[in-house]
Structures are given as structure tokens and as C-alpha cells.
Amino acid sequence: MFAAPAIIGVFWGAPLVAREVDAHTYKVAWNQSITRTRWLTVKLAVVGLAAMATVGLLSLIVSCTHPRSTRLSR
């Protein structure tokens, strides 16, 4: 369960970087004034924030629509 976000991130983030490498646009990005590490960090951070916002919104929707009477009590 703890590895799920990392696994999802790998499968979501890898195509973004692969698309840049396949289109050879990474050469343009990496030759600009920003470093390769910063380029990759920003690229993955944008996707990460979008993923967190999506999961947060879905979690809020599920928690608001789930009837409270079916929760397990101790």
C-alpha cells in the first residue's frame, strides 16, 4: 500500500520524460539556462501536483458521498 504512489508516479512520469527524449526536445530544454536536474524536477513536480489534486478531489468526493452508517466501529 505504501509503494502505490511511487509505482503510480513511475508509470505516470516515465511517459512524460520518454516523450521528450523521443521527440528530441530534451536537447533544447537541457541546453537552456536551467540545469537538467531542475528541468526534470519541474516536469515531474507539475505532474505530481496534478496527481495529488486529482486524488484529493476524488477522496473528498468519496468521503462525502459514502454513507456514515456503513463505517466500522471499534
mmCIF file of the N, C-alpha and C atoms, coordinates in Angstrom:
data_MODEL
# 
_entry.id   MODEL 
# 
loop_
_atom_site.group_PDB 
_atom_site.id 
_atom_site.type_symbol 
_atom_site.label_atom_id 
_atom_site.label_alt_id 
_atom_site.label_comp_id 
_atom_site.label_asym_id 
_atom_site.label_entity_id 
_atom_site.label_seq_id 
_atom_site.pdbx_PDB_ins_code 
_atom_site.Cartn_x 
_atom_site.Cartn_y 
_atom_site.Cartn_z 
_atom_site.occupancy 
_atom_site.B_iso_or_equiv 
_atom_site.pdbx_formal_charge 
_atom_site.auth_seq_id 
_atom_site.auth_comp_id 
_atom_site.auth_asym_id 
_atom_site.auth_atom_id 
_atom_site.pdbx_PDB_model_num 
ATOM 1   N N  . MET A 1 1  ? 0.814   -1.189 0.000   1.00 0.00 ? 1  MET A N  1 
ATOM 2   C CA . MET A 1 1  ? 0.000   0.000  0.000   1.00 0.00 ? 1  MET A CA 1 
ATOM 3   C C  . MET A 1 1  ? 0.863   1.260  0.000   1.00 0.00 ? 1  MET A C  1 
ATOM 4   N N  . PHE A 1 2  ? 1.997   1.211  0.706   1.00 0.00 ? 2  PHE A N  1 
ATOM 5   C CA . PHE A 1 2  ? 2.847   2.387  0.779   1.00 0.00 ? 2  PHE A CA 1 
ATOM 6   C C  . PHE A 1 2  ? 3.591   2.631  -0.534  1.00 0.00 ? 2  PHE A C  1 
ATOM 7   N N  . ALA A 1 3  ? 3.791   1.594  -1.316  1.00 0.00 ? 3  ALA A N  1 
ATOM 8   C CA . ALA A 1 3  ? 4.521   1.726  -2.579  1.00 0.00 ? 3  ALA A CA 1 
ATOM 9   C C  . ALA A 1 3  ? 3.624   2.180  -3.724  1.00 0.00 ? 3  ALA A C  1 
ATOM 10  N N  . ALA A 1 4  ? 2.328   2.186  -3.524  1.00 0.00 ? 4  ALA A N  1 
ATOM 11  C CA . ALA A 1 4  ? 1.400   2.527  -4.612  1.00 0.00 ? 4  ALA A CA 1 
ATOM 12  C C  . ALA A 1 4  ? 1.655   3.916  -5.198  1.00 0.00 ? 4  ALA A C  1 
ATOM 13  N N  . PRO A 1 5  ? 1.839   4.970  -4.403  1.00 0.00 ? 5  PRO A N  1 
ATOM 14  C CA . PRO A 1 5  ? 2.099   6.288  -5.005  1.00 0.00 ? 5  PRO A CA 1 
ATOM 15  C C  . PRO A 1 5  ? 3.385   6.316  -5.833  1.00 0.00 ? 5  PRO A C  1 
ATOM 16  N N  . ALA A 1 6  ? 4.411   5.634  -5.367  1.00 0.00 ? 6  ALA A N  1 
ATOM 17  C CA . ALA A 1 6  ? 5.671   5.600  -6.123  1.00 0.00 ? 6  ALA A CA 1 
ATOM 18  C C  . ALA A 1 6  ? 5.495   4.855  -7.438  1.00 0.00 ? 6  ALA A C  1 
ATOM 19  N N  . ILE A 1 7  ? 4.785   3.750  -7.396  1.00 0.00 ? 7  ILE A N  1 
ATOM 20  C CA . ILE A 1 7  ? 4.559   2.965  -8.615  1.00 0.00 ? 7  ILE A CA 1 
ATOM 21  C C  . ILE A 1 7  ? 3.715   3.765  -9.600  1.00 0.00 ? 7  ILE A C  1 
ATOM 22  N N  . ILE A 1 8  ? 2.679   4.416  -9.114  1.00 0.00 ? 8  ILE A N  1 
ATOM 23  C CA . ILE A 1 8  ? 1.848   5.247  -9.983  1.00 0.00 ? 8  ILE A CA 1 
ATOM 24  C C  . ILE A 1 8  ? 2.682   6.386  -10.562 1.00 0.00 ? 8  ILE A C  1 
ATOM 25  N N  . GLY A 1 9  ? 3.514   6.990  -9.752  1.00 0.00 ? 9  GLY A N  1 
ATOM 26  C CA . GLY A 1 9  ? 4.372   8.076  -10.229 1.00 0.00 ? 9  GLY A CA 1 
ATOM 27  C C  . GLY A 1 9  ? 5.333   7.632  -11.317 1.00 0.00 ? 9  GLY A C  1 
ATOM 28  N N  . VAL A 1 10 ? 5.884   6.443  -11.167 1.00 0.00 ? 10 VAL A N  1 
ATOM 29  C CA . VAL A 1 10 ? 6.798   5.930  -12.191 1.00 0.00 ? 10 VAL A CA 1 
ATOM 30  C C  . VAL A 1 10 ? 6.059   5.721  -13.507 1.00 0.00 ? 10 VAL A C  1 
ATOM 31  N N  . PHE A 1 11 ? 4.889   5.106  -13.435 1.00 0.00 ? 11 PHE A N  1 
ATOM 32  C CA . PHE A 1 11 ? 4.151   4.837  -14.660 1.00 0.00 ? 11 PHE A CA 1 
ATOM 33  C C  . PHE A 1 11 ? 3.528   6.093  -15.266 1.00 0.00 ? 11 PHE A C  1 
ATOM 34  N N  . TRP A 1 12 ? 3.346   7.122  -14.470 1.00 0.00 ? 12 TRP A N  1 
ATOM 35  C CA . TRP A 1 12 ? 2.791   8.371  -14.976 1.00 0.00 ? 12 TRP A CA 1 
ATOM 36  C C  . TRP A 1 12 ? 3.901   9.316  -15.434 1.00 0.00 ? 12 TRP A C  1 
ATOM 37  N N  . GLY A 1 13 ? 5.001   9.334  -14.723 1.00 0.00 ? 13 GLY A N  1 
ATOM 38  C CA . GLY A 1 13 ? 6.090   10.251 -15.046 1.00 0.00 ? 13 GLY A CA 1 
ATOM 39  C C  . GLY A 1 13 ? 6.994   9.777  -16.166 1.00 0.00 ? 13 GLY A C  1 
ATOM 40  N N  . ALA A 1 14 ? 7.186   8.478  -16.282 1.00 0.00 ? 14 ALA A N  1 
ATOM 41  C CA . ALA A 1 14 ? 8.079   7.948  -17.313 1.00 0.00 ? 14 ALA A CA 1 
ATOM 42  C C  . ALA A 1 14 ? 7.631   8.319  -18.726 1.00 0.00 ? 14 ALA A C  1 
ATOM 43  N N  . PRO A 1 15 ? 6.345   8.229  -19.059 1.00 0.00 ? 15 PRO A N  1 
ATOM 44  C CA . PRO A 1 15 ? 5.955   8.630  -20.420 1.00 0.00 ? 15 PRO A CA 1 
ATOM 45  C C  . PRO A 1 15 ? 6.223   10.108 -20.729 1.00 0.00 ? 15 PRO A C  1 
ATOM 46  N N  . LEU A 1 16 ? 6.169   10.962 -19.714 1.00 0.00 ? 16 LEU A N  1 
ATOM 47  C CA . LEU A 1 16 ? 6.453   12.379 -19.946 1.00 0.00 ? 16 LEU A CA 1 
ATOM 48  C C  . LEU A 1 16 ? 7.899   12.597 -20.375 1.00 0.00 ? 16 LEU A C  1 
ATOM 49  N N  . VAL A 1 17 ? 8.800   11.957 -19.659 1.00 0.00 ? 17 VAL A N  1 
ATOM 50  C CA . VAL A 1 17 ? 10.207  12.101 -19.986 1.00 0.00 ? 17 VAL A CA 1 
ATOM 51  C C  . VAL A 1 17 ? 10.507  11.367 -21.294 1.00 0.00 ? 17 VAL A C  1 
ATOM 52  N N  . ALA A 1 18 ? 9.891   10.201 -21.496 1.00 0.00 ? 18 ALA A N  1 
ATOM 53  C CA . ALA A 1 18 ? 10.125  9.435  -22.720 1.00 0.00 ? 18 ALA A CA 1 
ATOM 54  C C  . ALA A 1 18 ? 9.664   10.210 -23.954 1.00 0.00 ? 18 ALA A C  1 
ATOM 55  N N  . ARG A 1 19 ? 8.569   10.930 -23.829 1.00 0.00 ? 19 ARG A N  1 
ATOM 56  C CA . ARG A 1 19 ? 8.075   11.732 -24.956 1.00 0.00 ? 19 ARG A CA 1 
ATOM 57  C C  . ARG A 1 19 ? 9.078   12.821 -25.312 1.00 0.00 ? 19 ARG A C  1 
ATOM 58  N N  . GLU A 1 20 ? 9.668   13.452 -24.302 1.00 0.00 ? 20 GLU A N  1 
ATOM 59  C CA . GLU A 1 20 ? 10.675  14.485 -24.550 1.00 0.00 ? 20 GLU A CA 1 
ATOM 60  C C  . GLU A 1 20 ? 11.908  13.887 -25.234 1.00 0.00 ? 20 GLU A C  1 
ATOM 61  N N  . VAL A 1 21 ? 12.324  12.723 -24.763 1.00 0.00 ? 21 VAL A N  1 
ATOM 62  C CA . VAL A 1 21 ? 13.506  12.084 -25.336 1.00 0.00 ? 21 VAL A CA 1 
ATOM 63  C C  . VAL A 1 21 ? 13.209  11.616 -26.762 1.00 0.00 ? 21 VAL A C  1 
ATOM 64  N N  . ASP A 1 22 ? 12.022  11.066 -26.988 1.00 0.00 ? 22 ASP A N  1 
ATOM 65  C CA . ASP A 1 22 ? 11.663  10.567 -28.308 1.00 0.00 ? 22 ASP A CA 1 
ATOM 66  C C  . ASP A 1 22 ? 11.570  11.690 -29.333 1.00 0.00 ? 22 ASP A C  1 
ATOM 67  N N  . ALA A 1 23 ? 11.030  12.830 -28.932 1.00 0.00 ? 23 ALA A N  1 
ATOM 68  C CA . ALA A 1 23 ? 10.894  13.965 -29.840 1.00 0.00 ? 23 ALA A CA 1 
ATOM 69  C C  . ALA A 1 23 ? 12.168  14.806 -29.916 1.00 0.00 ? 23 ALA A C  1 
ATOM 70  N N  . HIS A 1 24 ? 13.179  14.446 -29.146 1.00 0.00 ? 24 HIS A N  1 
ATOM 71  C CA . HIS A 1 24 ? 14.461  15.158 -29.082 1.00 0.00 ? 24 HIS A CA 1 
ATOM 72  C C  . HIS A 1 24 ? 14.311  16.600 -28.611 1.00 0.00 ? 24 HIS A C  1 
ATOM 73  N N  . THR A 1 25 ? 13.218  16.902 -27.924 1.00 0.00 ? 25 THR A N  1 
ATOM 74  C CA . THR A 1 25 ? 13.058  18.254 -27.382 1.00 0.00 ? 25 THR A CA 1 
ATOM 75  C C  . THR A 1 25 ? 13.826  18.420 -26.076 1.00 0.00 ? 25 THR A C  1 
ATOM 76  N N  . TYR A 1 26 ? 14.278  17.307 -25.508 1.00 0.00 ? 26 TYR A N  1 
ATOM 77  C CA . TYR A 1 26 ? 15.077  17.402 -24.290 1.00 0.00 ? 26 TYR A CA 1 
ATOM 78  C C  . TYR A 1 26 ? 16.389  18.124 -24.574 1.00 0.00 ? 26 TYR A C  1 
ATOM 79  N N  . LYS A 1 27 ? 16.902  18.019 -25.801 1.00 0.00 ? 27 LYS A N  1 
ATOM 80  C CA . LYS A 1 27 ? 18.148  18.703 -26.152 1.00 0.00 ? 27 LYS A CA 1 
ATOM 81  C C  . LYS A 1 27 ? 17.990  20.213 -26.043 1.00 0.00 ? 27 LYS A C  1 
ATOM 82  N N  . VAL A 1 28 ? 16.843  20.703 -26.471 1.00 0.00 ? 28 VAL A N  1 
ATOM 83  C CA . VAL A 1 28 ? 16.570  22.134 -26.372 1.00 0.00 ? 28 VAL A CA 1 
ATOM 84  C C  . VAL A 1 28 ? 16.435  22.537 -24.908 1.00 0.00 ? 28 VAL A C  1 
ATOM 85  N N  . ALA A 1 29 ? 15.685  21.752 -24.160 1.00 0.00 ? 29 ALA A N  1 
ATOM 86  C CA . ALA A 1 29 ? 15.454  22.082 -22.752 1.00 0.00 ? 29 ALA A CA 1 
ATOM 87  C C  . ALA A 1 29 ? 16.742  22.003 -21.942 1.00 0.00 ? 29 ALA A C  1 
ATOM 88  N N  . TRP A 1 30 ? 17.563  21.003 -22.211 1.00 0.00 ? 30 TRP A N  1 
ATOM 89  C CA . TRP A 1 30 ? 18.773  20.820 -21.426 1.00 0.00 ? 30 TRP A CA 1 
ATOM 90  C C  . TRP A 1 30 ? 19.880  21.796 -21.810 1.00 0.00 ? 30 TRP A C  1 
ATOM 91  N N  . ASN A 1 31 ? 19.768  22.448 -22.950 1.00 0.00 ? 31 ASN A N  1 
ATOM 92  C CA . ASN A 1 31 ? 20.772  23.428 -23.350 1.00 0.00 ? 31 ASN A CA 1 
ATOM 93  C C  . ASN A 1 31 ? 20.371  24.851 -22.977 1.00 0.00 ? 31 ASN A C  1 
ATOM 94  N N  . GLN A 1 32 ? 19.278  25.001 -22.301 1.00 0.00 ? 32 GLN A N  1 
ATOM 95  C CA . GLN A 1 32 ? 18.845  26.321 -21.855 1.00 0.00 ? 32 GLN A CA 1 
ATOM 96  C C  . GLN A 1 32 ? 19.579  26.670 -20.564 1.00 0.00 ? 32 GLN A C  1 
ATOM 97  N N  . SER A 1 33 ? 19.168  27.741 -19.958 1.00 0.00 ? 33 SER A N  1 
ATOM 98  C CA . SER A 1 33 ? 19.880  28.218 -18.773 1.00 0.00 ? 33 SER A CA 1 
ATOM 99  C C  . SER A 1 33 ? 19.573  27.400 -17.517 1.00 0.00 ? 33 SER A C  1 
ATOM 100 N N  . ILE A 1 34 ? 18.552  26.542 -17.563 1.00 0.00 ? 34 ILE A N  1 
ATOM 101 C CA . ILE A 1 34 ? 18.257  25.725 -16.390 1.00 0.00 ? 34 ILE A CA 1 
ATOM 102 C C  . ILE A 1 34 ? 19.032  24.406 -16.470 1.00 0.00 ? 34 ILE A C  1 
ATOM 103 N N  . THR A 1 35 ? 19.280  23.824 -15.323 1.00 0.00 ? 35 THR A N  1 
ATOM 104 C CA . THR A 1 35 ? 20.028  22.573 -15.302 1.00 0.00 ? 35 THR A CA 1 
ATOM 105 C C  . THR A 1 35 ? 19.096  21.403 -15.639 1.00 0.00 ? 35 THR A C  1 
ATOM 106 N N  . ARG A 1 36 ? 19.687  20.274 -15.967 1.00 0.00 ? 36 ARG A N  1 
ATOM 107 C CA . ARG A 1 36 ? 18.901  19.085 -16.282 1.00 0.00 ? 36 ARG A CA 1 
ATOM 108 C C  . ARG A 1 36 ? 18.088  18.632 -15.080 1.00 0.00 ? 36 ARG A C  1 
ATOM 109 N N  . THR A 1 37 ? 18.692  18.741 -13.925 1.00 0.00 ? 37 THR A N  1 
ATOM 110 C CA . THR A 1 37 ? 18.002  18.323 -12.704 1.00 0.00 ? 37 THR A CA 1 
ATOM 111 C C  . THR A 1 37 ? 16.791  19.204 -12.443 1.00 0.00 ? 37 THR A C  1 
ATOM 112 N N  . ARG A 1 38 ? 16.952  20.500 -12.618 1.00 0.00 ? 38 ARG A N  1 
ATOM 113 C CA . ARG A 1 38 ? 15.821  21.419 -12.403 1.00 0.00 ? 38 ARG A CA 1 
ATOM 114 C C  . ARG A 1 38 ? 14.725  21.176 -13.434 1.00 0.00 ? 38 ARG A C  1 
ATOM 115 N N  . TRP A 1 39 ? 15.097  20.930 -14.679 1.00 0.00 ? 39 TRP A N  1 
ATOM 116 C CA . TRP A 1 39 ? 14.117  20.654 -15.734 1.00 0.00 ? 39 TRP A CA 1 
ATOM 117 C C  . TRP A 1 39 ? 13.295  19.420 -15.377 1.00 0.00 ? 39 TRP A C  1 
ATOM 118 N N  . LEU A 1 40 ? 13.982  18.358 -14.962 1.00 0.00 ? 40 LEU A N  1 
ATOM 119 C CA . LEU A 1 40 ? 13.290  17.120 -14.608 1.00 0.00 ? 40 LEU A CA 1 
ATOM 120 C C  . LEU A 1 40 ? 12.434  17.325 -13.361 1.00 0.00 ? 40 LEU A C  1 
ATOM 121 N N  . THR A 1 41 ? 12.948  18.050 -12.385 1.00 0.00 ? 41 THR A N  1 
ATOM 122 C CA . THR A 1 41 ? 12.201  18.308 -11.156 1.00 0.00 ? 41 THR A CA 1 
ATOM 123 C C  . THR A 1 41 ? 10.914  19.071 -11.437 1.00 0.00 ? 41 THR A C  1 
ATOM 124 N N  . VAL A 1 42 ? 10.994  20.095 -12.237 1.00 0.00 ? 42 VAL A N  1 
ATOM 125 C CA . VAL A 1 42 ? 9.804   20.884 -12.570 1.00 0.00 ? 42 VAL A CA 1 
ATOM 126 C C  . VAL A 1 42 ? 8.820   20.043 -13.370 1.00 0.00 ? 42 VAL A C  1 
ATOM 127 N N  . LYS A 1 43 ? 9.336   19.279 -14.316 1.00 0.00 ? 43 LYS A N  1 
ATOM 128 C CA . LYS A 1 43 ? 8.479   18.441 -15.156 1.00 0.00 ? 43 LYS A CA 1 
ATOM 129 C C  . LYS A 1 43 ? 7.696   17.444 -14.297 1.00 0.00 ? 43 LYS A C  1 
ATOM 130 N N  . LEU A 1 44 ? 8.374   16.786 -13.375 1.00 0.00 ? 44 LEU A N  1 
ATOM 131 C CA . LEU A 1 44 ? 7.722   15.788 -12.525 1.00 0.00 ? 44 LEU A CA 1 
ATOM 132 C C  . LEU A 1 44 ? 6.892   16.429 -11.419 1.00 0.00 ? 44 LEU A C  1 
ATOM 133 N N  . ALA A 1 45 ? 7.276   17.614 -10.961 1.00 0.00 ? 45 ALA A N  1 
ATOM 134 C CA . ALA A 1 45 ? 6.512   18.286 -9.910  1.00 0.00 ? 45 ALA A CA 1 
ATOM 135 C C  . ALA A 1 45 ? 5.143   18.716 -10.416 1.00 0.00 ? 45 ALA A C  1 
ATOM 136 N N  . VAL A 1 46 ? 5.079   19.184 -11.636 1.00 0.00 ? 46 VAL A N  1 
ATOM 137 C CA . VAL A 1 46 ? 3.791   19.597 -12.204 1.00 0.00 ? 46 VAL A CA 1 
ATOM 138 C C  . VAL A 1 46 ? 2.855   18.395 -12.271 1.00 0.00 ? 46 VAL A C  1 
ATOM 139 N N  . VAL A 1 47 ? 3.362   17.276 -12.742 1.00 0.00 ? 47 VAL A N  1 
ATOM 140 C CA . VAL A 1 47 ? 2.544   16.062 -12.813 1.00 0.00 ? 47 VAL A CA 1 
ATOM 141 C C  . VAL A 1 47 ? 2.191   15.570 -11.417 1.00 0.00 ? 47 VAL A C  1 
ATOM 142 N N  . GLY A 1 48 ? 3.144   15.644 -10.493 1.00 0.00 ? 48 GLY A N  1 
ATOM 143 C CA . GLY A 1 48 ? 2.878   15.219 -9.124  1.00 0.00 ? 48 GLY A CA 1 
ATOM 144 C C  . GLY A 1 48 ? 1.803   16.050 -8.455  1.00 0.00 ? 48 GLY A C  1 
ATOM 145 N N  . LEU A 1 49 ? 1.846   17.353 -8.649  1.00 0.00 ? 49 LEU A N  1 
ATOM 146 C CA . LEU A 1 49 ? 0.825   18.220 -8.070  1.00 0.00 ? 49 LEU A CA 1 
ATOM 147 C C  . LEU A 1 49 ? -0.540  17.957 -8.691  1.00 0.00 ? 49 LEU A C  1 
ATOM 148 N N  . ALA A 1 50 ? -0.561  17.709 -9.992  1.00 0.00 ? 50 ALA A N  1 
ATOM 149 C CA . ALA A 1 50 ? -1.826  17.375 -10.651 1.00 0.00 ? 50 ALA A CA 1 
ATOM 150 C C  . ALA A 1 50 ? -2.383  16.061 -10.119 1.00 0.00 ? 50 ALA A C  1 
ATOM 151 N N  . ALA A 1 51 ? -1.508  15.093 -9.908  1.00 0.00 ? 51 ALA A N  1 
ATOM 152 C CA . ALA A 1 51 ? -1.944  13.802 -9.371  1.00 0.00 ? 51 ALA A CA 1 
ATOM 153 C C  . ALA A 1 51 ? -2.472  13.949 -7.946  1.00 0.00 ? 51 ALA A C  1 
ATOM 154 N N  . MET A 1 52 ? -1.761  14.741 -7.129  1.00 0.00 ? 52 MET A N  1 
ATOM 155 C CA . MET A 1 52 ? -2.218  14.938 -5.755  1.00 0.00 ? 52 MET A CA 1 
ATOM 156 C C  . MET A 1 52 ? -3.558  15.662 -5.706  1.00 0.00 ? 52 MET A C  1 
ATOM 157 N N  . ALA A 1 53 ? -3.737  16.640 -6.569  1.00 0.00 ? 53 ALA A N  1 
ATOM 158 C CA . ALA A 1 53 ? -5.010  17.369 -6.608  1.00 0.00 ? 53 ALA A CA 1 
ATOM 159 C C  . ALA A 1 53 ? -6.144  16.442 -7.051  1.00 0.00 ? 53 ALA A C  1 
ATOM 160 N N  . THR A 1 54 ? -5.877  15.609 -8.042  1.00 0.00 ? 54 THR A N  1 
ATOM 161 C CA . THR A 1 54 ? -6.888  14.669 -8.526  1.00 0.00 ? 54 THR A CA 1 
ATOM 162 C C  . THR A 1 54 ? -7.266  13.665 -7.453  1.00 0.00 ? 54 THR A C  1 
ATOM 163 N N  . VAL A 1 55 ? -6.281  13.083 -6.805  1.00 0.00 ? 55 VAL A N  1 
ATOM 164 C CA . VAL A 1 55 ? -6.548  12.101 -5.752  1.00 0.00 ? 55 VAL A CA 1 
ATOM 165 C C  . VAL A 1 55 ? -7.244  12.759 -4.571  1.00 0.00 ? 55 VAL A C  1 
ATOM 166 N N  . GLY A 1 56 ? -6.851  13.967 -4.218  1.00 0.00 ? 56 GLY A N  1 
ATOM 167 C CA . GLY A 1 56 ? -7.504  14.685 -3.126  1.00 0.00 ? 56 GLY A CA 1 
ATOM 168 C C  . GLY A 1 56 ? -8.965  14.975 -3.419  1.00 0.00 ? 56 GLY A C  1 
ATOM 169 N N  . LEU A 1 57 ? -9.230  15.393 -4.646  1.00 0.00 ? 57 LEU A N  1 
ATOM 170 C CA . LEU A 1 57 ? -10.607 15.673 -5.044  1.00 0.00 ? 57 LEU A CA 1 
ATOM 171 C C  . LEU A 1 57 ? -11.444 14.394 -5.050  1.00 0.00 ? 57 LEU A C  1 
ATOM 172 N N  . LEU A 1 58 ? -10.896 13.324 -5.600  1.00 0.00 ? 58 LEU A N  1 
ATOM 173 C CA . LEU A 1 58 ? -11.626 12.049 -5.604  1.00 0.00 ? 58 LEU A CA 1 
ATOM 174 C C  . LEU A 1 58 ? -11.857 11.534 -4.183  1.00 0.00 ? 58 LEU A C  1 
ATOM 175 N N  . SER A 1 59 ? -10.873 11.703 -3.323  1.00 0.00 ? 59 SER A N  1 
ATOM 176 C CA . SER A 1 59 ? -11.018 11.290 -1.928  1.00 0.00 ? 59 SER A CA 1 
ATOM 177 C C  . SER A 1 59 ? -12.107 12.092 -1.231  1.00 0.00 ? 59 SER A C  1 
ATOM 178 N N  . LEU A 1 60 ? -12.154 13.376 -1.498  1.00 0.00 ? 60 LEU A N  1 
ATOM 179 C CA . LEU A 1 60 ? -13.185 14.220 -0.910  1.00 0.00 ? 60 LEU A CA 1 
ATOM 180 C C  . LEU A 1 60 ? -14.572 13.812 -1.406  1.00 0.00 ? 60 LEU A C  1 
ATOM 181 N N  . ILE A 1 61 ? -14.688 13.541 -2.685  1.00 0.00 ? 61 ILE A N  1 
ATOM 182 C CA . ILE A 1 61 ? -15.971 13.119 -3.239  1.00 0.00 ? 61 ILE A CA 1 
ATOM 183 C C  . ILE A 1 61 ? -16.427 11.800 -2.628  1.00 0.00 ? 61 ILE A C  1 
ATOM 184 N N  . VAL A 1 62 ? -15.510 10.844 -2.525  1.00 0.00 ? 62 VAL A N  1 
ATOM 185 C CA . VAL A 1 62 ? -15.867 9.544  -1.957  1.00 0.00 ? 62 VAL A CA 1 
ATOM 186 C C  . VAL A 1 62 ? -16.241 9.677  -0.489  1.00 0.00 ? 62 VAL A C  1 
ATOM 187 N N  . SER A 1 63 ? -15.478 10.469 0.264   1.00 0.00 ? 63 SER A N  1 
ATOM 188 C CA . SER A 1 63 ? -15.776 10.596 1.687   1.00 0.00 ? 63 SER A CA 1 
ATOM 189 C C  . SER A 1 63 ? -17.086 11.344 1.937   1.00 0.00 ? 63 SER A C  1 
ATOM 190 N N  . CYS A 1 64 ? -17.455 12.245 1.044   1.00 0.00 ? 64 CYS A N  1 
ATOM 191 C CA . CYS A 1 64 ? -18.708 12.984 1.217   1.00 0.00 ? 64 CYS A CA 1 
ATOM 192 C C  . CYS A 1 64 ? -19.923 12.171 0.786   1.00 0.00 ? 64 CYS A C  1 
ATOM 193 N N  . THR A 1 65 ? -19.736 11.295 -0.178  1.00 0.00 ? 65 THR A N  1 
ATOM 194 C CA . THR A 1 65 ? -20.873 10.522 -0.681  1.00 0.00 ? 65 THR A CA 1 
ATOM 195 C C  . THR A 1 65 ? -21.030 9.177  0.002   1.00 0.00 ? 65 THR A C  1 
ATOM 196 N N  . HIS A 1 66 ? -20.042 8.740  0.737   1.00 0.00 ? 66 HIS A N  1 
ATOM 197 C CA . HIS A 1 66 ? -20.106 7.442  1.417   1.00 0.00 ? 66 HIS A CA 1 
ATOM 198 C C  . HIS A 1 66 ? -20.982 7.577  2.663   1.00 0.00 ? 66 HIS A C  1 
ATOM 199 N N  . PRO A 1 67 ? -21.985 6.724  2.781   1.00 0.00 ? 67 PRO A N  1 
ATOM 200 C CA . PRO A 1 67 ? -22.841 6.816  3.977   1.00 0.00 ? 67 PRO A CA 1 
ATOM 201 C C  . PRO A 1 67 ? -22.059 6.478  5.251   1.00 0.00 ? 67 PRO A C  1 
ATOM 202 N N  . ARG A 1 68 ? -22.249 7.277  6.257   1.00 0.00 ? 68 ARG A N  1 
ATOM 203 C CA . ARG A 1 68 ? -21.509 7.094  7.505   1.00 0.00 ? 68 ARG A CA 1 
ATOM 204 C C  . ARG A 1 68 ? -21.965 5.861  8.287   1.00 0.00 ? 68 ARG A C  1 
ATOM 205 N N  . SER A 1 69 ? -23.140 5.387  8.018   1.00 0.00 ? 69 SER A N  1 
ATOM 206 C CA . SER A 1 69 ? -23.657 4.243  8.781   1.00 0.00 ? 69 SER A CA 1 
ATOM 207 C C  . SER A 1 69 ? -22.949 2.949  8.450   1.00 0.00 ? 69 SER A C  1 
ATOM 208 N N  . THR A 1 70 ? -22.227 2.869  7.356   1.00 0.00 ? 70 THR A N  1 
ATOM 209 C CA . THR A 1 70 ? -21.551 1.630  6.985   1.00 0.00 ? 70 THR A CA 1 
ATOM 210 C C  . THR A 1 70 ? -20.115 1.579  7.486   1.00 0.00 ? 70 THR A C  1 
ATOM 211 N N  . ARG A 1 71 ? -19.673 2.592  8.177   1.00 0.00 ? 71 ARG A N  1 
ATOM 212 C CA . ARG A 1 71 ? -18.312 2.580  8.717   1.00 0.00 ? 71 ARG A CA 1 
ATOM 213 C C  . ARG A 1 71 ? -18.211 1.579  9.868   1.00 0.00 ? 71 ARG A C  1 
ATOM 214 N N  . LEU A 1 72 ? -17.075 0.952  9.952   1.00 0.00 ? 72 LEU A N  1 
ATOM 215 C CA . LEU A 1 72 ? -16.849 0.006  11.035  1.00 0.00 ? 72 LEU A CA 1 
ATOM 216 C C  . LEU A 1 72 ? -16.522 0.766  12.316  1.00 0.00 ? 72 LEU A C  1 
ATOM 217 N N  . SER A 1 73 ? -17.083 0.310  13.395  1.00 0.00 ? 73 SER A N  1 
ATOM 218 C CA . SER A 1 73 ? -16.778 0.945  14.682  1.00 0.00 ? 73 SER A CA 1 
ATOM 219 C C  . SER A 1 73 ? -16.057 -0.052 15.563  1.00 0.00 ? 73 SER A C  1 
ATOM 220 N N  . ARG A 1 74 ? -15.272 0.449  16.480  1.00 0.00 ? 74 ARG A N  1 
ATOM 221 C CA . ARG A 1 74 ? -14.492 -0.428 17.365  1.00 0.00 ? 74 ARG A CA 1 
ATOM 222 C C  . ARG A 1 74 ? -15.250 -0.689 18.630  1.00 0.00 ? 74 ARG A C  1 
# 
